[in-house]
Amino acid sequence: PALLGRWGASAVLDREASGKAAGGPWQVTFRQVIDGVEVEGARYDFHVSQGNLVAFGATRWAPVRTRAVPSLDRERARRVLETASPPVYYLPPDDVERNFLVPARQTTLCEWKGISRYWHVEVDGRRARHAAWSYPESWSGFAAIAGCFAFNAGRLGPCTVDGEQVTPQPGAYYGGWITSTITGPFKGAPGSERW
């Protein structure tokens, strides 16, 4: 329940929906309960894959907002937690205004998620270079984020999660979003290259 931030106190493990799929990752599902009454449709689904925690498909997820692209005020973000990093939020492709994205040539390889593709974000003639990325065909264990878009708060300017302005993860490479409920240390700062 502590993983659910401010909703943790009202999270109840759904034992029937949780477990290990044959040959697949572990799935853990929580339902939200307030004053003993289950909130209809409110659930949080997590997968644990190769040591990484992947949250996806939550029906009551904190909206992700960015001033650069206001249309990102959605509740279907998928949150990925990796070793020594704050969360990275991935938005389903239908929740992203693609006309703000300009394809970039840059690609990177993640040993867990696969090959990423990058975009510049351009709004009102201002371009944030390599500010968005996705995994068009993510590898096993990360299928929940295939084709979804993540945004680097450090390249976009002020961004918020559930009304709180985030602090970008240190360094130019990582794209995690730090809020008051997340504590470090986080990789990306000088001296953390081998974490």
N, C-alpha and C positions, 0 to 999 in steps of 0.2 A: 503493500500500500504506500510506502514512502515514495515509491517511484512516481506516484500520481500527483505529487505536489500538493496544492491546496485542497484537492479532492481526496487525499489519502485517507482521512479520517472516516470517510463515508464509503470506502471501497470494500467490497466483499468478494472474496474469491469464488468464482463459479467453477466448482470441481467437475461438473459434468461436461463443461465446454473446454476444460483444460486437459492437457496431456501431450504425449509424444506421438506424432504421426509416424506411420511405418516408413522408415528410411528418411524421415524429414526432421525438421527442427522441433523443439518443444514449443507448444503454444500455451500461454497463460492468459486467462480471461478474468477480468474483474467487472462487477456490476456496481452501479452507484446506488447507495441506500441513504436516505435522509430521514432521520427520526423513525427508523424502522420500516420505512416504506420505500420499495424499489422504484427508482426513477425509470419510467418506461422508456426502453430503447437506449438508455445510457450505459455504455460498456466500453471497456478498454481492452484491446487485444495486443499481446506481446508475443514475439517469437524470439527465441534464443538460438543463434546460429553461429557456430564457430567462435564462440566466446564473445560475440557482440549481441547486444540487445536491440531489437527492432520493434518499435511500436507502430501499429498500422490499423486502419479501419475503425478507429475510435469514432463513436457517434456523438460524443460531447467533447470535442477537442478544442483547446484554446485557439481562437482565431489568430492568424499570423497577419500582421499589417506592415506595410512599408509605404512611406510617403512617396517614394519614387514610382511605384506602381500600385495605386490605391485599390485596384480590382482584386488584390490578393487577400482581401478580407473574407476568408473562407473558414469553414470548420472541418474540412476533410484532410488537413495536413497529416502526413505520416512523419513520425519523429524517430530518428536513428541516433543511438548512443554508441560511440566507439571508445576504445581504450584511451583514457586521459584526455577526453574531449567533451565539451558541452554538446547539447543536442544540435543536430542539423535537421531542419524541417523540409520535407519534400511535398510539393503540391501536385495533385493529379493534373494531367495536361488540360483537362476541360476547365480547370479553375484558373488557368493562366491566360492572360491576354497576349497571344503570340505576336501581335503586331508591334509590341514593345521589344521583342527579342530579335537580335541580329546575329546570324550564325558566325561563330569564330572558328579559326582553324585549329585551335588548341584542343588536344585530347590528353587524358592522363589514364594511368592504369592503377586500379585499386586491387590488391591481392584478394580481397573478399567480395567486392561488388562488381568488378569487371572494368570495362573501358568506358570512360565518361566522355561526354561531348559538351563543349562550352558555348555560351552565348554572351554577347554584350547586351546590356539593357539600355535602351535609348528612349528618353522621354523629353519632349519639348526641345529637341535638338541637343540635349546633353547625353553623353554616352558614358556609361560605367563599364569599363572593359572587363571581360571575363567574369561578370558578376553573377551569372547563372550557369548551372550545369545539370546534366541528367545522365542516367545510365539507360540508354535505349533498350538494351537487352541485358539486364543485370543477371549476375550469376546465381546459382542455387543458394537458397537461404535469404535472398534479397529480392525475390520476385515482386514483393509488395511495393517496391519503389521503381520498378521498370517503367521508363517513360515519364516519370514524375520529375518536376523541376525543383532544384534547391537554389537558394539565393544567398550570396555573401553579404552580410549586413555591413561589413567593413568597407565594401566597395560601393554600396548603395546610399549610405548615409543613414539618418535615424530610422530605425525599424523597431517595431513593437510586437510583443506577444501578449495577448490578453490585456492590452492597455499599458503594459510596462515596457519602457524603452530598453532594448538589449545592449549589451556590450559585446562587440565582435570578438571572436576568439583571436588570441595573439598570432602574429605572423601573417604572411601573405598567402600561404598555401591553404590553410584550413578554413572552413566556413561555419563553425559552430556559433550558436547564439547563447550568450550567457545572461541569465536572469538572476534575480535575488534568491531564488530557490535552488540555484546550482552553485556548488563550491568546487574550487580547483585543488591542486594546480592543474593547468591544462598545457598540453603540448602546443608548440608554436612559438613560444618565447625563446630567446637565445639560451642555448644550453640544453634544450629539450629535444633536439633533433633525433636522438636515438630512443626516445620513449616508446 
